[in-house]
Amino acid sequence: MQHKPAPEIGVDAASAFKTRVGLILFAAYGLVYAGFVAINTINPKAMGQVVFAGLNLAVVYGFGLIILAIVMGLIYNAICTRAEDRMNQTEEEIDHDL
């Protein structure tokens, strides 16, 4: 069984927008992660404090970082998919929409 050739990609008109969104989300995640590192550096004993359902701050914050990364990935995908659909329309598709 053979596969078909790869489709022509062309120019991505949404590339600059997607880059900007990615950098904003990266900076936001970086700030949250920097908080985790700061707590570990400044007051490491605080990470041992029980904060939720018998779990200490280190576990809760760690899982929070993982969940935040997944949610941000889904947000990035949704935003960029809409931008690609809007910005990468061909002239024929634009005429059809009118």
N, C-alpha and C positions, 0 to 999 in steps of 0.2 A: 504494500500500500504506500503510495507516494503522497507527499503533501504538496499543496499549491505554493507557488512563489510568494514571497513576502509582498504585501501591498506597498504601493508608493506612499511615503509619508508626507513629503512636502514640507512647507514652512508652517511652524506652529505660531499663529498670531497671538496666542495666549501665553507664550513662554515667559515674557517679562512679568506678567501678572502673577503667574504661578510661582516664579522665583521670589517675588516680593511677599506673597502669602506664606511661602515656606520659610523665609527668613524671619518673618514676624512670629510665626508659631514656634520656630526654633528658639528665638530670643525669649519668648514667654516660658517655654519649657526650661530653658537654661536658668532663668531667674528662680523658678521653683526648685530646680535641682541645686542651685547655689545655696538656697535656704537649707537644704538637707546637709550639704557639706559644711555650711557655717555652724549649724547646730552641733554636728559631730566634732568640729574643730574647737568651738568656743566652750561648749558645755556637753561633753560626751555622756555624762551621767543622765542627762535629760532623756536620752534615747531609751533608757531603761524604764522610764516611767510608764505605768499602765494608763492608757488613754481611752481604750474602746474595747469592750467585750473581752477583757482580760488580756488584750494584746498591748505590747509596748509601742512607744512612739516609732521606733525604728521599723517595726513590721508594718504598722499602719502607714507611715510615710512612704516606705518602700513600695507597698502595694498601690498606694495612691499614685506614685510616679509611673508605675506600669500602666495602670488604668488611664491616667492622664495621657500617656503616649498613644494608647489605642484610640481614645476619644479624639485626640488631636489629629491622628491619621485619618479617621473617618470624616472629620470636619474638613480637612485639607482635600480629601477626595471629592466630597460633595461640592465644595466651593469651586475647585478646579474643573470638575466635570461640567458644571454649569457655564463656567467661563469659556471652556473649549467649545462647547456647543454654540455659544453665542458668537464668539470671535472667529471661529474657523469655518463659518458658513461660506459656501461658494456663492457666486452671483446668481446662479440658477436657483439655489435654495432660497436666497433672499427674495427673488422675484416670485417664487412659488408661495412664500409666506404672505406676500402682500395680496 
